[in-house]
Amino acid sequence: MNKSLIATLAQHTDEVTSIVLTSDTNKSILFSASLDMKIIAWHTKLYDALFEITLLHPVATLRLTKDNEILLAIGDSEIKQMSTL
């Protein structure tokens, strides 16, 4: 099976632990989380970073609500809730 690399999430400095994609096709954003304690929002056409958030602990899992309004970041010792935009 031939797999091609779509994008490299190069702004992370440690292992990427979770990714989640918004379901809104008009404003599609990919969120990635890493052991480097960062969540980065990516534009899905160019895969440029839109913004990043640095937390106090590594992030294990990301989840979006069905309406794409709330991004949950679950990690060691804390849970953060933030609006997607």
C-alpha positions in Angstrom: 0.0 0.0 0.0 1.4 3.4 -1.0 0.8 6.1 1.5 1.6 9.7 0.8 2.3 12.3 3.4 -0.3 15.0 3.4 1.3 17.3 6.0 3.8 17.3 8.7 2.8 18.8 12.0 6.3 20.2 12.4 5.6 22.8 14.9 5.2 20.2 17.6 8.5 19.3 19.4 7.3 16.0 20.8 5.0 13.1 19.9 1.5 14.0 18.6 -1.0 12.3 20.8 -4.3 13.3 19.2 -5.9 15.0 16.2 -9.4 16.1 15.6 -11.0 17.7 12.5 -14.0 20.0 12.6 -17.1 18.8 10.7 -17.8 22.2 9.2 -16.7 22.0 5.6 -16.8 25.8 5.1 -14.4 26.4 7.9 -12.5 23.1 8.3 -9.8 23.2 11.0 -7.5 20.4 12.2 -6.5 20.5 15.9 -3.4 18.6 17.0 -2.2 17.9 20.5 1.1 16.7 21.7 3.3 15.7 24.6 5.0 19.1 24.2 1.9 20.6 26.0 0.7 22.4 22.9 -2.6 22.4 21.0 -2.2 23.8 17.5 -5.0 24.7 15.1 -4.2 24.1 11.4 -5.8 25.5 8.2 -6.7 22.4 6.3 -6.1 23.8 2.8 -2.4 24.9 3.4 -1.8 23.2 6.7 -0.4 26.5 8.1 -0.8 26.9 11.8 -3.6 29.3 12.7 -2.8 29.6 16.4 -1.4 27.5 19.3 -2.2 27.2 22.9 0.4 26.1 25.5 -0.9 24.2 28.5 0.7 23.2 31.8 0.5 19.5 31.1 0.8 17.2 28.1 -2.5 16.5 26.2 -3.6 12.9 25.7 -6.9 13.4 23.9 -8.8 16.0 22.0 -12.6 16.0 21.4 -14.9 18.4 19.7 -18.6 18.8 20.5 -21.0 18.0 17.6 -21.6 21.6 16.9 -17.8 22.3 16.7 -18.2 25.1 19.4 -16.2 23.5 22.2 -12.8 21.7 22.0 -12.0 19.6 25.0 -8.3 18.8 25.9 -7.8 15.9 28.3 -4.4 15.3 29.8 -2.5 14.7 33.0 -3.9 16.5 36.0 -6.2 18.9 34.2 -9.0 19.3 31.7 -9.2 22.4 29.6 -12.3 23.6 27.8 -12.0 26.3 25.1 -14.0 27.7 22.2 -12.8 26.6 18.8 -13.0 30.1 17.3 
